[in-house]
Amino acid sequence: MSENTKMATTKKGIRMILIGFLVMVAGFILMMGGGVKDPQVFNWAMFDFRRLVAAPLVILCGVVIVIVAIMKRPAETEDNRK
């Protein structure tokens, strides 16, 4: 059995993953709205900049943050070399 019982990610990496998920949730919140009560009325608000451009970019930034947090190698210290 291996004696290496350390986690693959550090506390900083886990914090970055949580930040990435929060950024993605913010993007989905930006995408919400634009509904109307009367289904016979067309609402042009669903085609605004916030829902079509800004929200997907925010979600994509969150995904990139999570990927970087997972792939980032922890800093090499004297304790890690043993």
Beta strands, then each sheet from edge to edge (+ up, - down):
end
